[in-house]
């Protein structure tokens, strides 16, 4: 092969690589744009709310409630309730979901699900009030109520995701010499990730909405704005509180959706 032929071949290979790179970059750009749509819409909603509130003749009570420091503190309290309760839900639901799909514990699965279902069987406000009466008021009783109320979706999705893994894939992995632990961590859990993440997104959305009830037992959060608006007969405060809760729920769900795509095993 002459030097000119070698040069032509190398140039053709580089052009092919560039074409592949460009073809892969286009979906990445489209995905990035889709990721930005929801945050931009939510930002527009918050901006419109800010401009509307700023254009109103606020009373002294509304000024105390609708200022940046109070809203930021309430939002942070709301996020604390949501994040801590969700982490505890994951630490409880995923291990139990794994255990209840193992042959040794399948006989107790119905009883275990009945126990985990108690949190959702009791109305959320009743569960919060019950914990406040029998335990205490404040942050941790609210967290426990949120965990009890949202653990079931993650638990069920973990079990469903693991059970839907093709048994032939598991048998092939065992035939290759993998231990049960290796099959679980390298095959079953990665394949179950999309369904587990769907349960997590449901739990997060429920948590953010239910966390508004934490204000009734002194746990703070954006629910304080909603309740204050009702108590003081100031609908504007209630509306702002409701908008902030809705925007927070949509934003967290959007971020969880991105995380679901990122950690989803390739090829699924």
C-alpha positions, 0 to 999 in steps of 0.5 A: 500500500502506497503512502497516498493510499494509507493517507486516504484510508486514515482520512476515511476512518477519521471521517467515519469517527466524526460522523458517528460522533455527530450522530451521537451528539444530536440526541444528547443535545435534544436530551439536554434541551428536554431536561431544561424545559421543566426547570424553565417552565417552573422558573417562569411560574415562580417569576410570575408569582413573585411579580404578582405578589410584588404588585399587591398592596400587602398587609403587615401579616402578608408581608411577614409571611411572604418575605424571602427569609421566611419562604427560604426557611420554610422551603429548607425545612420542607426539603429536610423532611422530604430528603431524610424520610426518603433516605430512610424509606430507601434503607428500609424498603429496598433491603426488605424488598430483596428479602421478601423475594428470596425463596426462604421468606416468600411464605411471610410475604403477605403478612409483611406487606400487610404490616407495611400497608398500615401506613397507607391504610391510615389517613395521613393527617390521622397518622401525623396526629397519632404520632404526635399524641403517643410520641412527641411533636417536632421533626422526627415524628413527622419523618416517621409518619412520612416513612410509614406513609411512603415505604409501600410504593418503593417496597412493592416496586423493588419486589416487582422489579426483582421478580420480573428479571428473566429467570433464564438470565439468572440461570445463565449467570449461575451457570457461569459460576456467579454466587447468589450475591453476585447474581443479585448485585450484578444482574437482578438489581441493575435490571430492576433499577427502572421499576425501583426508580419509578417507585422512588419517584412516587414516594418523593412526590407523596412525601413532598405533598404529605410533608405539608402536614408536618406544620400541625406538629411543629415540624415546619415546612411550606405547610405553615404558609398554607395553614397561616393563610387559612387561619388569617383569612389571607388567600394570597398566602395560601396560594403562594404556599400551594404554588411553592409546594407544587413547584417543588414536587414537580422539580424533584420529580423531574430531577428523579426522572433524570437520575432514573435515565442516568443510572438505568443500565445501558440497553434497557 
